[in-house]
Amino acid sequence: MIDLTGFLKPKKPKQTVIFIEIAGRQIEILLSRNKRAKRLTLRQNLSGGNFKLSMPIRGTIAQAEDFCGQHTSWITDKSVNMRDMIMFEHDQHIPLRGGQVKLVFLDQLRGQTQQKLNELHVTGGTDYAPRRLTTWLKAEAKADILIAIEKYQPLLDVKHNKLTIRDTKSRWGSCSSSKALSFSWRLVLAPPNVLDYVVAHELAHILEMNHSATFWGHVDKVCPHMKDSRNWLKTKGGQLHQIRVK
């Protein structure tokens, strides 16, 4: 008999899920065992979706349930019900650069998205307007981010190599070792100073690929509103992920 074990791809370990009941509602928690984990850590992605509990390899289900039980208040605060979601719909209000604009979906099929005072006029009707609006917001986000990059690059004496705009769930921006920057398009929904802070933060990583005191010193030097912007993201950033595209 030929031994084929060396040719077979190893199976991915099955993910373990537990459910915590809070106020009659079942909350799903995804368990992840990590060799490097020394303690239990509970997180939620930015979109207000699934919770993930990282735990040491030898951690037990009972320990996980007990840990989640001790943090029910935090889980409740972070849970976002579907009734709280904001859809791209006609007459709906959405945040834009820290303010509020009303969506006006036009039945005409052709034409560009335009902001008129406190309204956003989007062509394509209910079938195509949401997608066109998303495309417009991504373009606006990229334009604002490029302006911020041009502002902070000379102040930090750095230069990036690549820019990507995404709809990330777990972070607002990132910087790779190759100086490639990536940002969430949802930053255009936030106040301009918040977008500026995130851009300055990621550019500073070109100098320091860590969150040391030296790193924060670079950010604080060019971004005096750093603390206020960080606090805004912590307290209100999740609201930007309550927006759902059809």
FENSULBEL-V702130 format. One line per field, one symbol per residue. ss: DSSP state (A for helix, B for strand, O for the rest). burial: # if it has 16 or more other C-alpha atoms within 10 Angstrom, else .. A space follows every 10 residues. Layout:
BEGIN
ss=???
burial=???
END
This chain:
BEGIN
ss=OOOOOOOOOO OOOOOBBBBB BBOOBBBBBB BBBBOOOOOO BBBBOOOOOO BBBBBBOOOO AAAAAAAAAO OAAAAAAAOO OAAAOBBOOO OOBBBBOOBB BBBBBBOOOO OOOBBBOOBB BBBOAAAAAA AAAAAAAAAA AAAAAAAAAA AAAAAAOOOO OBBBBBOOOO OOBBBOOOOB BBBBAAAAAO OAAAAAAAAA AAAAOOOOOO OOAAAAAAAA AAOOOAAAAA AAAAAAAAAA OOBBOO
burial=.......... .........# ......#.## ###......# .#.######. ######..#. ...#...#.. .#..#..#.# .....#.### ..#####... ######.... ..#.....## ######..## ###..###.# ##.##..##. .##..#...# ..#.#.##.. .####...## ########## ########## ######.#.. ....##.### .##..#..#. .##...#### ###...
END
